[in-house]
Amino acid sequence: MMKIKNNIDFEDLAEVIKVLGHPVRLKIVCGLISKQSCVTDIYTCLEMPQATISQHLSLLKSKGVVKSERDGTKRRYYVADVNVKKIVKALLS
């Protein structure tokens, strides 16, 4: 039988997988892996309402998948979790 490390928080891992399970959020994360972007860049690229993109970014941020930094008057979003990058890259290969 496979051994499982005791210090792994499977609840948190499951939450990350759930949040990545939505097609729009997965598209956002794929885009942010290749380039940091602001909300305007994202909603223009995905041709979706700004409010929709903001809601998805908020959820991704709350789960620690993405973070943001100020860039003048804008916020640039990027994928903060290295493991998420690995998961998404594995899904795309």
C-alpha positions as CSV (number, residue, x, y, z in Angstrom):
1,M,0.0,0.0,0.0
2,M,1.1,3.5,-0.8
3,K,2.3,5.7,2.1
4,I,0.8,9.1,2.5
5,K,2.6,11.9,4.2
6,N,0.9,13.1,7.4
7,N,1.6,16.8,6.8
8,I,-0.4,17.1,3.5
9,D,-3.6,19.0,3.8
10,F,-5.9,17.1,1.4
11,E,-8.8,19.5,2.0
12,D,-6.7,22.4,0.7
13,L,-5.5,20.3,-2.3
14,A,-9.1,19.4,-3.1
15,E,-10.2,23.0,-3.0
16,V,-7.5,24.0,-5.5
17,I,-8.5,21.2,-7.8
18,K,-12.2,22.3,-7.5
19,V,-11.3,25.9,-8.3
20,L,-9.4,24.8,-11.4
21,G,-12.3,22.7,-12.5
22,H,-14.2,25.6,-14.1
23,P,-13.4,26.3,-17.8
24,V,-13.1,30.1,-17.4
25,R,-10.9,29.9,-14.4
26,L,-8.7,27.3,-16.1
27,K,-8.4,29.6,-19.1
28,I,-7.5,32.5,-16.8
29,V,-4.8,30.4,-15.1
30,C,-3.4,29.2,-18.4
31,G,-3.0,32.7,-19.6
32,L,-1.5,33.9,-16.3
33,I,1.1,31.2,-16.4
34,S,2.5,32.6,-19.6
35,K,2.1,36.3,-18.8
36,Q,1.1,38.5,-15.8
37,S,-2.0,40.4,-16.8
38,C,-4.5,43.0,-15.5
39,V,-8.3,42.4,-15.5
40,T,-8.7,44.5,-18.6
41,D,-6.2,42.3,-20.5
42,I,-8.0,39.2,-19.3
43,Y,-11.6,40.2,-20.1
44,T,-10.5,41.6,-23.5
45,C,-8.8,38.4,-24.4
46,L,-11.6,36.1,-23.2
47,E,-14.3,38.5,-24.5
48,M,-16.3,38.3,-21.3
49,P,-17.7,40.9,-19.0
50,Q,-15.3,42.5,-16.5
51,A,-17.5,41.6,-13.6
52,T,-17.3,37.9,-14.5
53,I,-13.5,37.9,-14.7
54,S,-13.2,39.8,-11.4
55,Q,-15.4,37.2,-9.7
56,H,-13.3,34.4,-11.0
57,L,-10.1,36.1,-10.1
58,S,-11.4,36.8,-6.6
59,L,-12.1,33.1,-6.1
60,L,-8.7,32.1,-7.5
61,K,-7.0,34.6,-5.2
62,S,-9.0,33.4,-2.1
63,K,-7.7,29.8,-2.7
64,G,-4.1,31.1,-3.2
65,V,-3.9,30.1,-6.8
66,V,-3.2,33.7,-8.0
67,K,-1.8,36.8,-6.4
68,S,-1.7,40.4,-7.6
69,E,0.7,43.3,-7.4
70,R,0.0,47.0,-8.0
71,D,1.3,48.4,-11.3
72,G,0.4,52.1,-11.2
73,T,-3.4,52.3,-11.2
74,K,-3.8,48.6,-12.2
75,R,-3.3,45.3,-10.5
76,R,-1.3,42.6,-12.3
77,Y,-2.3,39.1,-11.6
78,Y,0.0,36.1,-11.7
79,V,-0.1,32.4,-10.8
80,A,1.4,32.2,-7.3
81,D,1.4,28.5,-6.7
82,V,4.2,26.5,-8.4
83,N,2.2,23.3,-8.0
84,V,-0.8,24.8,-9.9
85,K,1.6,25.6,-12.7
86,K,2.7,22.0,-12.8
87,I,-0.8,20.7,-12.7
88,V,-2.0,22.9,-15.5
89,K,1.1,22.2,-17.7
90,A,0.5,18.5,-17.2
91,L,-3.2,18.9,-18.2
92,L,-2.1,20.7,-21.4
93,S,0.6,18.2,-22.4
